[in-house]
Amino acid sequence: MISGRVINSLKCFLQFFRINFSRLSDLFGLIQTLISTGLLEVNFLFANFFVVTIYLCMPSLGAKKDVEIASFHFPEISEAMDLIAIKSPEVLKHLQKIREAEGHSLIAKSGSGIKLGINLQGQSVYEDRPSQSYVQKYRALSSAYLRKPIFHWGALRAEEEISGLNESFSRQSLDFLKESLKISAQSDYLTIVLLTFQKDLAIETLKIAKNNEAEQVKRKELGLVTELSIDESKTIRIQHEIKLIDLQNSLAMRKKLFDQSTGGDSNFTFKIAKEFFSFCKNHNFDSPIPVLVSQFSSHELIRLQKESEIEKKRITIAESKLKPKLNLFGGFFQDQIPLADNRDNINRNNFVIGVEADWAVWDSSLSKGEKMVAQSRLQQHEIEIELHSQKERIELESLRSHLSSLSQSILAHRGLVEAAEDRYERSVIEFSRNRIKPELFFQTRIALDTSRLSLMDVIFEFLKTRSVYLNRIKL
């Protein structure tokens, strides 16, 4: 049997990983069986490692599936999200922006790096000296130089940090873009599903309209109705045909746009499983909504914080403009010294190394103006950060309130569907007995379709809003 020390240790590990003890009785039994048979040695660390490994490989042991996410009911959404995060033109475009930011980062880093240059010359020299004959000859000379900034009052480092901030923000922006595209893909997918459901309802209603028209023709032959009843049934049937054509056109356009955003190489069915209808009818949407208790982040907030840091660096750069800057330089060059009484020249190899001081004494208040601009922008960004944080919290609270109101709206729409179903069932009986006109019968049918569609629409709105809310509080 497992010792008390090992059991307590396992419970500590399970509590650390937030595993539900009541769901792991089989796991403890498995461990005891392995130990009793000698397959698992009673070892303190190994037993801990064994439990954690099983949990990591089987996360469903301690986790409850969230049924209030769209991808749980429509697995194709996850596939669409993966495709759009890879093949979306916006993602491909942003990858080039990251590459551009990396290039700017290299440019900034080069400012504090070593500059090395080499020069090679081939010359044809023509000499015409006094009291000497004319002479022509060839020569080759070479030179090299090296330059390295030593001290620039933090300006070069600030330039590097600015480019680093831009590169880091560009990468973060890609993550936010992917999340935004995934949420958009989920919303577009659910919109198409809703249109598909609406089309199915329209097809079913059109079938009823056609059957009604055929029934009216039979009744006319029996002398039970007039020609006017047939015309009314025909008009109703044509109206539903027009509505169905409009829905099909709208649905086809939506699907094309969705396929384009996901790369166009996947065939999505947009089907609604039977379990989802049961979910719409019976699920309790009054479950507790997570509350934001810690800091949050958004793309705009991160951008403002990045801009604030950049302005601080620009203040440093502006302050360094009128300060002396030191550079290390060195060089090698060859030259020739002609002799006045000899046609031969003396070749020299020269090596130079030293420190250069570069001091801009006056720039007509250019650096002062740049500093004022950076300070003003810094204050503006800090104010914007505070305002955006307040706005973000208000929007999150509004989303949370909207979720609560949607859950109440779902209950009301369920009641509306039940009432519409009862009304339609009675109208079917009354219409079959020729007690009500076709217009009233189809009004009840349209009311039923509208109530069903409205219920699914509000449930989809709940799923979309909850997904946005959880994404913004990073849960």
C-alpha positions as CSV (number, residue, x, y, z in Angstrom):
1,M,0.0,0.0,0.0
2,I,1.0,3.6,-0.5
3,S,2.4,5.2,2.7
4,G,0.7,8.2,4.2
5,R,3.6,10.4,3.3
6,V,3.3,9.5,-0.4
7,I,-0.5,10.0,-0.3
8,N,-0.1,13.5,1.2
9,S,2.6,14.3,-1.3
10,L,0.4,13.2,-4.2
11,K,-2.5,15.3,-2.9
12,C,-0.2,18.4,-2.7
13,F,0.8,17.9,-6.3
14,L,-2.8,17.4,-7.3
15,Q,-3.8,20.5,-5.5
16,F,-1.0,22.4,-7.1
17,F,-2.2,21.4,-10.6
18,R,-5.9,21.9,-9.5
19,I,-7.1,18.4,-10.1
20,N,-10.4,17.3,-8.7
21,F,-9.8,14.6,-6.1
22,S,-13.2,13.0,-6.5
23,R,-12.4,12.3,-10.2
24,L,-9.1,10.6,-9.5
25,S,-10.1,7.7,-7.3
26,D,-9.4,5.3,-10.2
27,L,-6.0,6.9,-10.6
28,F,-5.1,6.3,-7.0
29,G,-6.4,2.7,-7.4
30,L,-4.1,2.3,-10.4
31,I,-1.1,3.4,-8.5
32,Q,-1.8,1.1,-5.6
33,T,-2.2,-1.8,-7.9
34,L,1.1,-1.1,-9.7
35,I,2.8,-0.9,-6.3
36,S,1.2,-4.0,-4.9
37,T,2.3,-6.0,-8.0
38,G,5.8,-4.6,-7.9
39,L,5.6,-2.7,-11.2
40,L,5.9,0.7,-9.4
41,E,8.4,1.1,-6.6
42,V,7.2,3.1,-3.6
43,N,9.3,6.1,-4.2
44,F,8.4,9.6,-3.1
45,L,9.6,11.6,-6.1
46,F,8.8,8.9,-8.7
47,A,5.2,8.6,-7.5
48,N,4.8,12.3,-7.8
49,F,6.2,12.3,-11.3
50,F,4.0,9.4,-12.3
51,V,0.8,11.2,-11.2
52,V,1.7,14.6,-12.8
53,T,2.7,12.8,-16.1
54,I,-0.6,11.0,-16.3
55,Y,-2.5,14.3,-15.6
56,L,-0.6,16.2,-18.3
57,C,-1.2,13.4,-20.8
58,M,-4.9,13.1,-19.8
59,P,-6.1,16.6,-18.9
60,S,-9.7,15.6,-19.1
61,L,-9.3,13.9,-15.7
62,G,-9.3,17.2,-13.8
63,A,-11.0,19.5,-16.2
64,K,-14.6,20.0,-17.1
65,K,-15.4,20.7,-20.7
66,D,-16.8,24.2,-21.4
67,V,-20.0,23.7,-23.4
68,E,-20.6,27.4,-23.7
69,I,-18.0,27.8,-26.5
70,A,-18.9,27.5,-30.1
71,S,-16.1,25.1,-31.1
72,F,-17.5,22.5,-28.6
73,H,-20.7,22.2,-30.8
74,F,-19.1,23.0,-34.1
75,P,-15.6,21.3,-34.4
76,E,-15.1,22.9,-37.8
77,I,-14.6,26.2,-36.1
78,S,-11.3,25.0,-34.6
79,E,-10.2,23.9,-38.1
80,A,-11.2,27.3,-39.5
81,M,-9.3,29.1,-36.8
82,D,-6.1,27.2,-37.4
83,L,-6.4,27.8,-41.2
84,I,-7.1,31.5,-40.9
85,A,-4.2,31.9,-38.5
86,I,-1.8,30.5,-41.1
87,K,-3.2,31.3,-44.5
88,S,-5.0,34.6,-44.0
89,P,-3.6,37.4,-46.2
90,E,-3.5,39.7,-43.2
91,V,-1.3,37.3,-41.3
92,L,1.1,37.0,-44.3
93,K,1.2,40.7,-44.6
94,H,2.0,41.2,-41.0
95,L,4.8,38.7,-41.2
96,Q,6.4,41.1,-43.6
97,K,5.9,43.9,-41.1
98,I,7.8,41.8,-38.6
99,R,10.6,41.3,-41.1
100,E,10.6,45.1,-41.7
101,A,10.9,45.7,-38.0
102,E,13.8,43.3,-37.8
103,G,15.5,45.2,-40.6
104,H,15.0,48.5,-38.7
105,S,16.5,46.8,-35.6
106,L,19.6,45.8,-37.5
107,I,19.9,49.4,-38.8
108,A,19.7,50.8,-35.3
109,K,22.3,48.3,-33.9
110,S,24.7,49.2,-36.7
111,G,24.9,52.7,-35.3
112,S,27.0,51.5,-32.4
113,G,28.9,48.9,-34.3
114,I,32.2,48.9,-36.1
115,K,32.5,50.4,-39.5
116,L,35.2,48.9,-41.6
117,G,36.1,50.0,-45.1
118,I,38.8,49.0,-47.7
119,N,40.0,50.9,-50.7
120,L,42.2,49.6,-53.5
121,Q,43.5,51.8,-56.3
122,G,45.3,51.1,-59.6
123,Q,46.9,54.2,-61.2
124,S,48.7,55.1,-64.3
125,V,51.2,57.9,-63.5
126,Y,52.6,60.2,-66.1
127,E,55.6,62.3,-65.0
128,D,57.2,65.3,-66.7
129,R,59.9,66.6,-64.4
130,P,62.3,69.5,-65.2
131,S,65.6,68.5,-66.7
132,Q,64.4,64.9,-67.0
133,S,62.8,62.9,-69.8
134,Y,59.1,62.1,-69.8
135,V,58.2,58.9,-67.9
136,Q,55.0,56.8,-67.5
137,K,54.5,54.0,-65.0
138,Y,51.9,52.1,-63.0
139,R,51.3,51.7,-59.3
140,A,48.8,50.2,-56.9
141,L,47.8,51.7,-53.5
142,S,45.5,50.4,-50.8
143,S,43.9,51.8,-47.6
144,A,41.6,50.6,-44.9
145,Y,39.7,52.4,-42.1
146,L,37.9,51.5,-38.9
147,R,35.5,53.5,-36.8
148,K,33.7,52.6,-33.6
149,P,31.5,54.9,-31.4
150,I,32.7,54.9,-27.8
151,F,30.4,57.3,-25.9
152,H,27.3,59.0,-27.2
153,W,25.4,59.8,-23.9
154,G,23.0,56.8,-24.4
155,A,21.7,58.0,-27.7
156,L,22.8,55.0,-29.7
157,R,21.5,52.6,-27.0
158,A,18.2,54.5,-27.1
159,E,17.9,54.1,-30.9
160,E,18.5,50.3,-30.4
161,E,15.8,50.1,-27.7
162,I,13.3,52.0,-29.8
163,S,13.8,49.5,-32.7
164,G,13.6,46.7,-30.2
165,L,10.3,48.0,-28.8
166,N,8.9,48.3,-32.3
167,E,10.0,44.8,-33.2
168,S,8.6,43.3,-30.0
169,F,5.3,45.2,-30.5
170,S,5.1,43.9,-34.1
171,R,5.4,40.3,-32.8
172,Q,2.8,41.0,-30.1
173,S,0.5,42.6,-32.8
174,L,0.7,39.3,-34.8
175,D,-0.6,37.4,-31.8
176,F,-3.4,39.9,-31.3
177,L,-4.2,39.8,-35.0
178,K,-4.4,36.0,-35.0
179,E,-6.8,36.1,-32.0
180,S,-8.9,38.8,-33.7
181,L,-9.1,36.8,-36.9
182,K,-10.0,33.7,-34.9
183,I,-12.9,35.5,-33.2
184,S,-13.9,36.9,-36.6
185,A,-13.8,33.5,-38.2
186,Q,-16.0,32.1,-35.4
187,S,-18.5,34.9,-35.8
188,D,-18.5,34.4,-39.6
189,Y,-18.9,30.7,-39.2
190,L,-21.9,31.1,-36.9
191,T,-23.5,33.6,-39.2
192,I,-23.3,31.1,-42.0
193,V,-24.7,28.4,-39.8
194,L,-27.6,30.7,-38.9
195,L,-28.2,31.5,-42.6
196,T,-28.1,27.8,-43.3
197,F,-30.7,27.1,-40.6
198,Q,-32.8,29.9,-42.0
199,K,-32.6,28.4,-45.5
200,D,-33.6,25.0,-44.2
201,L,-36.6,26.6,-42.5
202,A,-37.5,28.5,-45.7
203,I,-37.3,25.2,-47.7
204,E,-39.6,23.5,-45.3
205,T,-42.0,26.4,-45.4
206,L,-41.9,26.4,-49.2
207,K,-42.8,22.8,-49.2
208,I,-45.8,23.5,-47.0
209,A,-46.8,26.4,-49.4
210,K,-46.6,24.1,-52.4
211,N,-48.7,21.4,-50.7
212,N,-51.2,24.0,-49.7
213,E,-51.4,25.2,-53.3
214,A,-52.0,21.7,-54.6
215,E,-54.6,21.1,-51.9
216,Q,-56.4,24.3,-52.8
217,V,-56.6,23.1,-56.5
218,K,-58.2,19.9,-55.3
219,R,-60.7,21.8,-53.2
220,K,-61.5,24.0,-56.1
221,E,-62.3,20.9,-58.2
222,L,-64.6,19.8,-55.5
223,G,-66.2,23.2,-55.3
224,L,-65.1,23.9,-51.8
225,V,-63.1,27.1,-52.5
226,T,-63.0,29.8,-55.1
227,E,-60.4,30.7,-57.7
228,L,-59.3,33.5,-55.3
229,S,-58.1,31.0,-52.8
230,I,-55.9,29.4,-55.4
231,D,-54.5,32.8,-56.4
232,E,-53.7,33.5,-52.7
233,S,-51.9,30.2,-52.3
234,K,-50.0,30.8,-55.4
235,T,-48.9,34.2,-54.3
236,I,-47.8,32.9,-50.9
237,R,-45.8,30.2,-52.7
238,I,-44.0,32.7,-55.0
239,Q,-43.2,34.9,-52.0
240,H,-41.5,32.0,-50.2
241,E,-39.6,31.1,-53.4
242,I,-38.3,34.6,-53.7
243,K,-37.3,34.6,-50.1
244,L,-35.5,31.3,-50.5
245,I,-33.6,32.6,-53.6
246,D,-32.4,35.7,-51.6
247,L,-31.2,33.5,-48.8
248,Q,-29.3,31.2,-51.1
249,N,-27.6,34.1,-52.8
250,S,-26.6,35.6,-49.5
251,L,-25.4,32.3,-48.1
252,A,-23.3,31.6,-51.2
253,M,-21.6,35.0,-50.9
254,R,-20.9,34.5,-47.3
255,K,-19.4,31.1,-47.9
256,K,-17.1,32.4,-50.7
257,L,-15.8,35.2,-48.4
258,F,-15.3,32.7,-45.6
259,D,-13.4,30.2,-47.9
260,Q,-11.2,33.1,-49.1
261,S,-10.2,34.1,-45.6
262,T,-9.4,30.4,-44.7
263,G,-7.3,29.7,-47.8
264,G,-10.2,28.2,-49.9
265,D,-8.9,24.6,-49.7
266,S,-11.2,23.2,-47.0
267,N,-14.8,22.1,-47.4
268,F,-16.9,23.1,-44.4
269,T,-20.3,21.6,-44.0
270,F,-21.8,24.2,-41.5
271,K,-24.1,21.5,-40.2
272,I,-25.9,21.7,-36.9
273,A,-25.7,18.5,-34.8
274,K,-28.9,17.2,-33.2
275,E,-27.2,17.7,-29.8
276,F,-27.0,21.4,-30.4
277,F,-30.8,21.7,-30.7
278,S,-31.0,20.0,-27.3
279,F,-28.4,22.4,-26.0
280,C,-30.5,25.4,-27.2
281,K,-33.6,24.0,-25.6
282,N,-32.3,22.7,-22.2
283,H,-29.0,24.3,-21.3
284,N,-28.9,26.6,-18.3
285,F,-27.1,29.8,-19.4
286,D,-27.1,31.3,-15.9
287,S,-23.7,29.9,-15.0
288,P,-21.4,32.3,-13.2
289,I,-19.5,34.7,-15.5
290,P,-15.8,35.2,-14.7
291,V,-15.0,38.6,-13.2
292,L,-11.8,40.5,-14.0
293,V,-9.8,40.8,-10.8
294,S,-6.3,41.5,-12.1
295,Q,-4.7,43.6,-14.8
296,F,-5.8,43.1,-18.3
297,S,-4.1,43.9,-21.6
298,S,-5.3,44.9,-25.0
299,H,-3.6,45.7,-28.3
300,E,-4.3,49.4,-28.0
301,L,-3.0,49.6,-24.4
302,I,0.2,47.8,-25.3
303,R,0.7,50.2,-28.2
304,L,0.3,53.2,-26.0
305,Q,2.7,51.8,-23.4
306,K,5.2,51.1,-26.2
307,E,4.8,54.7,-27.6
308,S,5.4,56.1,-24.1
309,E,8.7,54.1,-23.8
310,I,9.7,55.3,-27.2
311,E,9.2,59.0,-26.3
312,K,11.3,58.5,-23.2
313,K,14.1,57.2,-25.4
314,R,13.6,60.2,-27.8
315,I,14.1,62.6,-24.9
316,T,17.5,60.9,-24.2
317,I,18.4,61.2,-27.9
318,A,17.4,64.9,-28.0
319,E,19.4,65.7,-24.8
320,S,22.5,64.1,-26.4
321,K,22.5,66.3,-29.5
322,L,24.6,69.1,-28.1
323,K,27.0,67.0,-26.1
324,P,30.4,65.9,-27.2
325,K,30.6,62.3,-28.6
326,L,33.6,60.2,-28.7
327,N,34.6,57.8,-31.4
328,L,37.5,55.4,-31.9
329,F,39.1,55.4,-35.3
330,G,42.0,53.7,-36.9
331,G,43.3,53.3,-40.4
332,F,45.9,52.0,-42.7
333,F,47.0,53.6,-46.0
334,Q,49.7,53.5,-48.5
335,D,51.3,56.4,-50.4
336,Q,54.4,57.3,-52.4
337,I,56.8,60.1,-51.9
338,P,58.5,61.3,-55.0
339,L,62.2,62.3,-54.9
340,A,63.2,65.5,-56.6
341,D,66.4,64.1,-58.1
342,N,65.4,60.5,-58.8
343,R,62.7,58.9,-60.8
344,D,62.1,56.3,-58.1
345,N,59.5,56.9,-55.4
346,I,59.5,55.8,-51.8
347,N,56.5,53.6,-50.8
348,R,55.1,54.2,-47.3
349,N,52.7,52.1,-45.2
350,N,50.9,54.3,-42.6
351,F,49.0,53.1,-39.6
352,V,46.8,55.6,-37.7
353,I,44.8,55.0,-34.4
354,G,43.1,57.6,-32.2
355,V,40.0,59.0,-30.5
356,E,37.8,61.5,-32.2
357,A,35.6,64.1,-30.3
358,D,32.6,65.3,-32.3
359,W,30.8,68.2,-30.6
360,A,27.8,70.1,-32.2
361,V,27.9,73.4,-30.2
362,W,24.7,75.1,-31.6
363,D,21.8,73.7,-33.6
364,S,19.4,76.7,-33.5
365,S,17.2,75.1,-30.8
366,L,16.6,71.9,-32.9
367,S,17.4,69.5,-30.1
368,K,15.4,71.7,-27.6
369,G,12.4,71.5,-29.9
370,E,12.7,67.7,-30.3
371,K,12.9,67.3,-26.6
372,M,9.7,69.4,-26.1
373,V,7.9,67.4,-28.7
374,A,8.9,64.1,-27.1
375,Q,7.9,65.3,-23.6
376,S,4.5,66.5,-24.9
377,R,3.8,63.2,-26.6
378,L,4.9,61.3,-23.5
379,Q,2.3,63.2,-21.4
380,Q,-0.3,62.6,-24.0
381,H,0.3,58.9,-24.1
382,E,0.2,58.6,-20.3
383,I,-3.2,60.4,-20.3
384,E,-4.4,58.1,-23.1
385,I,-3.3,55.0,-21.2
386,E,-5.3,56.1,-18.2
387,L,-8.4,56.9,-20.3
388,H,-8.1,53.7,-22.3
389,S,-7.8,51.6,-19.1
390,Q,-11.0,53.1,-17.7
391,K,-12.7,52.6,-21.1
392,E,-11.5,49.0,-21.3
393,R,-12.9,48.2,-17.8
394,I,-16.2,49.8,-18.7
395,E,-16.4,47.8,-21.9
396,L,-15.6,44.6,-20.1
397,E,-18.3,45.3,-17.5
398,S,-20.7,46.1,-20.3
399,L,-19.8,42.8,-22.0
400,R,-20.4,41.0,-18.7
401,S,-23.8,42.8,-18.2
402,H,-24.6,42.0,-21.9
403,L,-24.0,38.3,-21.2
404,S,-26.4,38.4,-18.2
405,S,-29.1,40.1,-20.3
406,L,-28.5,37.6,-23.1
407,S,-29.0,34.6,-20.7
408,Q,-32.3,36.2,-19.7
409,S,-33.2,36.8,-23.3
410,I,-32.6,33.2,-24.1
411,L,-35.2,32.1,-21.5
412,A,-37.7,34.6,-23.0
413,H,-37.1,33.3,-26.6
414,R,-37.5,29.7,-25.4
415,G,-40.9,30.7,-24.1
416,L,-41.7,32.4,-27.4
417,V,-40.8,29.2,-29.3
418,E,-43.0,27.1,-27.1
419,A,-45.9,29.5,-27.6
420,A,-45.3,29.6,-31.4
421,E,-45.2,25.8,-31.6
422,D,-48.5,25.5,-29.7
423,R,-50.1,28.2,-32.0
424,Y,-48.8,26.5,-35.1
425,E,-50.1,23.0,-34.1
426,R,-53.6,24.5,-33.5
427,S,-53.5,26.4,-36.8
428,V,-52.7,23.1,-38.6
429,I,-55.8,21.6,-37.2
430,E,-57.9,24.6,-38.0
431,F,-56.5,25.0,-41.5
432,S,-57.2,21.3,-42.3
433,R,-60.8,21.8,-41.3
434,N,-60.9,25.0,-43.5
435,R,-61.7,27.2,-40.5
436,I,-58.9,29.7,-41.2
437,K,-57.5,31.3,-44.3
438,P,-54.1,30.3,-45.8
439,E,-52.7,33.8,-44.8
440,L,-53.4,33.2,-41.1
441,F,-52.0,29.7,-41.3
442,F,-48.8,30.9,-42.9
443,Q,-48.5,33.7,-40.5
444,T,-48.4,31.1,-37.7
445,R,-45.8,29.2,-39.6
446,I,-43.7,32.3,-40.3
447,A,-44.0,33.2,-36.6
448,L,-42.7,29.7,-35.6
449,D,-39.8,30.0,-38.0
450,T,-39.0,33.5,-36.8
451,S,-39.1,32.4,-33.1
452,R,-36.8,29.4,-33.8
453,L,-34.4,31.6,-35.7
454,S,-34.4,34.3,-33.1
455,L,-33.6,31.7,-30.4
456,M,-30.6,30.4,-32.3
457,D,-29.5,33.9,-33.1
458,V,-29.5,35.0,-29.5
459,I,-27.7,31.8,-28.4
460,F,-25.1,32.5,-31.1
461,E,-24.8,36.1,-29.9
462,F,-24.2,34.7,-26.3
463,L,-21.5,32.4,-27.6
464,K,-19.8,35.2,-29.5
465,T,-20.0,37.7,-26.7
466,R,-18.7,35.2,-24.2
467,S,-15.8,34.3,-26.4
468,V,-14.9,38.0,-26.8
469,Y,-15.2,38.5,-23.1
470,L,-13.0,35.5,-22.1
471,N,-10.4,36.5,-24.7
472,R,-10.2,40.1,-23.4
473,I,-9.7,38.9,-19.8
474,K,-7.3,36.2,-21.1
475,L,-9.1,33.2,-19.7
